[in-house]
Amino acid sequence: MKFFAKSFLVVALALTSTVALAQKAGEIIPGKWLVGYDATQRAAVSILSADVEALGGKVSADIPIANAVAVEMSATAVEELRRNPAVLYVEPDRYVVAFGTLNPGPFLVGEVRPYGIDMVNAPAAWSVTKGSGAKVGLLDTGYDLNHEDMVNIAGSKSFVGGSVQDGAGHGTHTAGTIGGPENGVGVVGVAPQVSLYIGKVLSDSGGGSLSGIASGINWAAGQGVNVISMSLGGPSGSWTMETACNNARNAGVFVVAAAGNDNTSTKSYPAGYASVFAVMAIDQNKEKASFSNYGDWVDVAAPGVGTLSTVPMGTGGSANTIFSGANHDSNAIQGSQTGTVAASVYDCGLANGTGGSCPGAVSGNIALIQRGEISFADKVAHAEAAGAAGVIIYNNAPGNFNGTIGDATTALVAVSISQEDGLVLQGLGDGASATLSFEADNYSKYSGTSMACPHVAGVAALLMAAATGTVSVDQIEAALINTAEDLGSPGKDNTFGNGLVDANAALGYLGF
């Protein structure tokens, strides 16, 4: 039950993403369009398709839930298509991205319950339901179908070509938070008995399109899901996406989305639509995550910093630091080499030349460095130039942190620890023994509103499972809002929305 200390793929975090995105969220996809039609004229779709083909284009997707089709055609042909009386609008298709970043971290022994599961008070609700009977549509980067801690997958479909196998890790992580099973290994999710419908709407690079996501919503709703979870988004609104979300909710689906990672009050979509339940991220201390979007459009808060869950087998990282005979919670510095270093520790101060430098004795040993003043890349490079075999960077504020060396490279194993642990290690004096390691694993900590969103989707699934069709999506929303733990200013505020969701209190509000 213990683990040794180790992040929405992030749009704006000071960490290297698990995937490299070639496009930015909101950018127009050349030659691809979304065409809306009158909902009463569904029979005209075949005629519209013929018109598109006559103009040299093709319909790439039919999206009935949005009363739209996705087409590929030239801008000149689009102007002709706009004149078609069956067409309500034509808008460009755009890129959408996932909202989460890897923080390489813990090594798991047995099965653990990540901190976020307790923060949303899910275990207290498990005496009533663990999610059996509820269906969640997870629209993300897919799922690792070979994982040792396999969630209950009831259906799957890819909207980006190929299979739903997850090559990014983001979807496998969000799935574990929603429905990690109680099986003696890995992690337990909010609703460990829920059925998941995996829609791969984002590629292995973490990017997708409005048309693909709208198609995923259409498919998930058609599978009869109770909840749709989307840890993704972009800055541009879309009539097609909004119509899809509106119609899904009207059909009895509770739609949840991540608020975004740009630390702004500007809306991200689909979270910004009125029909979608928007989730911002908080940390383990119930403080706003530094990256999280906020505003009067946000509904609730949920854990989204350093949240532990599943990732594709062997792609995670486990970091650990041992000194004074005890394991100390650690995160790998992004860019660290894997391996284990057992050696003596020498204090290098800030490793910036003025606030401390590594002594000669650090050669072949471990450099202990305080965070601050210069980049992590420069600190690691300073230690490497002095001949260190490993690096421990401790925080300059309470708690641990997640760091990266960016585009730099290193041959060293480099980890971070908390300020508290760092000061203890410093107090042991130069020459104290320590062991640090960073090894491949099947679990990782991610940070992002992408990680907050599945907590809320899992709670909504618990409510749906308990209600067995006897409550509406409006009642589910009211339960979540009216029982949330108030954070920040009294009542709903522009930082935390209505506060931290509480699964057990929400069940009580509904009479279960």
N, C-alpha and C positions, 0 to 999 in steps of 0.2 A: 504493500500500500504506500510505499514511499517512493519518491523519485529524486534523482540527483539533478542539481542544477547543471536552462537554455532560454509574417508577423502578422479590404476591400483590396487585390493587388493594388498597391497604394498609388494615388495620383500625386500626392504631395507629402511625402515623409522624408526625413533626412536619413533614409536607409536605402540600400540597394534592393530593388524589387527582386522577387523570385523569378520573374520573367522580364524580358526586355521588350517593351512596347514600341513598335515602329510608328504608331499613330497616337494622337492625343484624343481624349474623349471630346466628342462634339464636332470633330472634323468631318467634313462631307466626304462620302465615299464616291469617287468619280463614276459617273455612268449608272448609278443606282438610285431608284426613286421609290417613294411610297405613294400610292394612288388610292384615295378614298372615294367611296361611292355611297349613294343614298341607301340606308339600311333596308328600305322598303323595296329596293330594286335588286335584291340578291340574284334573281334570275338573269339579270343583265351582265353578270360577271363573264359568262362565256362570250357574249358579244364584245365586251370590253377587251377580253383577252385577244379576240380576233383583230380588234382595232389596233392593239399594241403590236401584234405581229405584222399587220399591214404597214405599220410605220417603221418596220425594221427592228423592232424590239422583241422582248419575250417576258412573260410572266414567270418570275422565279419562285414566288410563294403566294399562295392564297391564304389570307388571314381573316377568316370570317368573324372572329370575335372583335376585330377592329374595323369591320366593314371596309377592308382595304386589301390591296394586292401589292406585292413588291415586284417592281419591273426593272429591267435593264434596257436602257435605250439612250440615244444621244439627247443632248439638251435641245437641239433643234426639233427633234421629234416630240419631245415633251411639250413644247409650245403648241404643237398641233393637237396633242392629246388633251390639253387643257380646254380646248373648244368642244370636246365631246360632252353632250348634255348629261351623260351618265356619271361624269366625273365631278365630285364635289371639291376636291383639292388635289394638288400634286406637291409633295415636299421631298427634299433630298434625304436619302438614307444617310445615317451618320454613325461614326464609331462610338462605341460604349465600352467602358473598361470595368474591371473588378476593383474593389476597394480594400486591399489588405497587403501587409508586408511581413516578411519572415523575420523573426528574431530567433536565431538558432539557440536552442536551450535544452530542455530537460531529458534525462535518460529515465525511462520508466521501468519500474520493477513491479510486476503484477498489474492490477487495475487501480486507476486513480479517478477521483472526482475533481475536475478542474474547479478553480475558485469561483468562476462565473456561475456554475450550476447552483451553488449554494447562495450566491448573491441574489439570484432571481427567485430564491426560495422554492426551487423545484422539488427537492427531496421531501419537503413537508406536504407536497401535493400527491406524492406517490402512493399514499395509503388510499387515495380515491381513484387515481388513474396514472398509468405510466405511458399513456398515449396509444394504447391498443385500439384499433378501429379508426384512428385519425389518419388522414393522408396529406402529406406535404409535398408540393411541387417545388423542387430546388433547381432554380435556373442559375447555372454557374459554369465552371470549367469541366464538369463531368465528375467522375469518381473512379478511384482505383479499385477495379473489380477483383483484385487479388489480395486485398488487405486482410491482415490477420484479425482486425477488429471490425469486421464487416457489418455495416448497417443493414436494415431490412429494406431491400430494394424491391418494390412492387412493379416498377415499370421504368423504362428509360428510352431516350431518343436523342440523337445528335442533330443539331441544326447548323453545324459548321463543317459537315462532312466527316466521314469515318465513324468510328465507334465513340462511345461515351467515356472511354478510358481517359483518365485525367493525366495530362502531361505537365500541368502547371502546379497542381497541389492545392489551389485555392478552394475548389469545389469539394475535394476530399476533406479539407479542414472544416468547412461550414457544415458539411453533412455530419461529421462526428459531433459537433456541438449540438445539433438538433437531435440526432438519434443514436449516438454511440450506445451500443447494447451493454447489458450487464452480463458479461461472459468470462470474467476473470482475467482479461487482458486489456491493455490500452486504457481508453477513457470512457466514462459514462456521460451520455448526453442529457439534455433537458427532458426529453421524452423518449426513453430507451426502448419503448415498444412501438413506436410510430412506424408507419409505412412511408417510404420515400419514393418519389417519382423524380428521377434524375434527368433533367433537360440540359444537355450541353449546348449552351448558347454563346459561350466564350471559347475561343481557341486556346491552344496550349501556350500561346503568347499572352493570354489574358485579355484579349480584345474581341469585340463582337460588333454587331450592328443593331440598329433599332428594329429592322425587319426581322432579324433572327430572334431577338428577345420577344417581340410581339408574337411571332410564330410559336415560341416556347410557351407564352401565356395561353395562347389558343389551344395548344396541345394539352397542357396541364389541366386547364379547366375542363377539357373534354374527357380527361381521365377521372373526373369526379373528385379532384382534390379539395380539401377544406381550406388549405393555406398555401399561398405561394410566397417563397422567400427569395429575394433578389439582392444579393450583396454586390451591387454593380450600379453604374449610372454614368451620367455625363451632364454637362452644363446646359444642353439644349433641349427644350421641350419639343414634343411631337404630337400632332393630332392623332396619328396612328397609335402611338404608345398609350396616350391618355385614353383613347376610346377602348383599347384592349383592357386597360386596368379598370376603367369604369364598368365595362360589361362583365368582367370577371367578378367584380364585387357584386354587381346586380344579380349575378347568378349564384351568389352565396359563398364566394371565395374571399377569405380574408387575405389581403395582399400586403406584404411587409417589404420594406426596402431600406437599405443603408442610406444615411443622410449625406455621406461624402466626407472626404479627408482633406479639404482645402482650408480648414480653420476660417470659414467665412459664413456669413449669414445668408449668402446667395443660395438660392435653391439648386439642388441637384435633382435630376429626374432619372427614374420615375418617383423617387421619394417625395418630390415636391407636389405631386398631384393630390387633390383632395381625397380621392378614393384610395390612396395608398397610405399605410401607417408608417411614418418616418421615424427612424431610430438613430439617435446619436450615441457616441461612445464615452464611457467613463472608465477610470482605472480602478484598481483594487481598493483604493481609499475613497471611492465614490466622488472623485474630482473629475472635472472635464478633461478628456484626453486632449493633449495639446493640438492634435491634428483635426479633431472632429468639427464638422460643420455644426451650426446651431441656428436658432432663429425661432420666430413665432410659428413657423410651419412645422417644427419638429414636435412629434407626439410624446415620445418617451425616451428614456436612457437605458442602456444595458452595458455590461462589461465588454470592453473592446481593446484592452491593452495587455499584451503578454498572455493571451488566452491560449491554453493548451488544447490541442486536438490532433486528429489523425492527419497524416500527409502520405502521399504514395510511398510504398514500401522502399526503405533505404534512402529516401531523399531528405529526410529530416536530419537534424543534428542534435546531439546531446552534449552539453557542456557541463563540466564538474570541476570544482576546486576543493582540495582537501588540505587542511592544515590543523594542527593541534588535535589530530585524531578525529576530526569531524568533517562532514560534507557541508559545503556552503553554496547556496543558490547562486548559479552563474549563468550568464548569457555569452555565447560566442560572439566576438566582434565579427561582423559581416566581412568576409574576405579572409578569415583565419584559415590556416591549414588544419587538417585533421591530424590527430596523433595525441600522444601522452608525453608529458614532461614531468619528471620527478627530480627536483634539484633544490638548491638553496635559493632563498629570496633576498634581493638587494633593493633598497629604496632608491628610486630615481627621481623622487619629487615630481615636478610637473614635466620633467624631461624636455624642457624647452631651452636649456642652457643658462637661463637667468634664475628660474624658479627651481632649479635642480637638474642634475645630469646623472647619467648612469656611471657608477664607479667601475674601475677596471675589473673588479671581482665579479661583475655581472656576467662576464664572458662564460658561456657554457651553462649559465644559471637562469633564474627567472627574474625579470624586471618588474618591480612594483611601482606603478605610476598613478599619480592622482589625475583625475579628469580636470580639464580647464585650460583656457588661454590659447592652445593650439589644437589642430585637428587630431583625430585619432590616428589618421594615416601618418602624420608627422611623429606622433609619440611612438608608434610601432616601428617606424623607420629609424628613429633615434636609438631604440633598444637593439634593433637588428644590427645597426652600424657598430654598436658596442660589443657585439658578439653574443647577445642574449639568446637563449634557446626557447624562451617563452615569455609572454607578457600578461600581467594582470593589471587592468585599469580599474581603479575604484572610484566611486562616484564622489562628487563634491557637494552633494545634497543627500538627504535621507533616501534610502532605498537604492535599488539597482537601476540600470538603464540599458538601452539598446544602442549599440554603436556600429559604425561601418568605416572601412578605410576607402570606400568609394571605388574609384577606378585603379587605385594603387594595388600593388601585389606584395605579398610577404611570404617568407618561408617559415614563419613562426606560428605557433599555436597562441592565439590571443583571446582572452576572455575578460568579461567585466564582472565585478562584484559590487555589493552595496557599500555605501560610505561606512556603515557600521562595521562590516566585516573587514574592510580595508584598513580602518584605523586599528582594529585588533591585530591584524597581520603586521602592520607597521610597528605596533608596540612590541612585537616579539623580537624586533631587532634584526639587523643584517645577519644572514647566515641561517635563519630559521628554515626548516624544511617544509616543502609544499609539493603537491602534485596537481597539475591541471591537465584537462583532457577535453578533446572535442572529437566526437565520433559520429558516424552515420547512424541514423535511427529511423523509426517509422512514425514519429510524433514530433511536433514542433509547436512553439508559441508564435502566433501571429498577432499583429496589432492592426486595427482599422475599424471603421464603422461596419465593415464586412463581417467582423467577428461579433459585433453587438447585435446585428440583425438576426442571425440564426438563434440567438438566445430568446428573442421575442417571438420568432416563428415557432420555436419549440414550446413556449408557454401557451401560445394561441392553440397549438395542437393539443395540449393537455386539456384546455377548456373545451375544444371541439369533441374530444374523445369522451369527456364526462357528460357533455350535453347530448350526444348521439342524435343530432339533428333537431333538438328542441329549442335552440336559441339562434338568433340571427347574427349576422356579422356586426350589425350595429350594437347588439348586446355584448358581443365579445369585446368590441372597442370600448364600450362604456365600462366594462369590468376592468379592463387593463388601465384605463385612465383614472378611474375613481378609486382604485386601490393602490396605485403606484406610490412608492415611498417618496415623499416630497424632498427635493434637493434644492439647494440654492435659495432664492427668494421664496417666500410663502406663496403657495399656489403655483399655477403654471407660469413659467418664466421663459425667457428667450435663450437660456443656456441649456437647461435640462428638460425642457418641455414640461410634462406632468410628473416627471420623476422616474425612479427606478422601478421597473415592473416587478410584481410580486405574484408568483403563480398561485400560491396557496390562498392568499387574500382574494385574488380574482375568482378562484373557485368558490370561496365563501360568498362573495358578492352575487354569484349566480345561483346560490342555494345548494351547492354540493359539499 
